[in-house]
Amino acid sequence: MPELPEVETIVRQLQSHVIGKVIHCVEIFRPDQWKLNQANDVTKRLKNQRIAAITRRAKFILIEFQSGCRLIIHLRMTGKLIWFPEQVKIDKFTRTVFHFTDGSSLHYSDTRALGWLIWLECGENYPSLNKLGVEPLGDEWNLDHLKALCRKSTQEIKLFLMDQNKIAGVGNIYANEVLFRSGIHPQRRSNTLMDEEIEKLFRFIPKILELAVEKMGTTLGNKVSDYRSVYNIEGEYQNILTVYGREGQPCIKCGTPIARIKQKDRSSFVCEKCQK
Ligand SMILES: [Zn+2]
């Protein structure tokens, strides 16, 4: 599932290709992925819209048009946005294609078709965006705020890190990596963390996410459903994962085999010796 670094990579790459482009037409092959049954109207509304800005909030991609209308895309599990400079044949997982007036196109592809798109008229809001927590790569990232959040939560710290209403954009892979680097066991209750442990989280969350953006994200396998950038290229962070997916392999710090435990149906990877 694309997390903050993967979505940020996609957004940055899109910024360099599609800003200023004008939509010629839109082909929708899976109307059910457009929220609120918008598919019919949206093909008309998108025509001739010029892209003014592309930004990210948590794992949401926000495309803003010069008209003030916006498009929100959530990739969920297997969604991808692939940019093509010229016309290409679509494959069976292509769900929506945005054709630009210069002949280039942006393909929304989604193997499992669980992602979604939503059109917002000028001035219209999408309420879930307002509930999102702090952006770890944003200016508002602040140690006192993180301490206050930890102190009033009894959630297990890994679930806390993945709670989008507390910290925006962190998912399972990077939560595991951050906790290993911080020496904190994923099942610790958030309100039991010492100040110095919260300080480590405060440092390592943006540090790991920034490095992952630099590596253009994590692609876990080579299936068509696995994450790819806008150029249909794999990320590189999977080559430097320290614990995620390394069950039974030696801890890079102490050699103890990495254990796998379940938390809310998701796997956590932990060195029981290094993480307390
Ligand atoms: Zn260890």
Residues whose N, C-alpha, C, O or C-beta is under 5 A from the ligand:
A	BS01	ZN	C251 K253 C254 G255 T256 C271 K273 C274
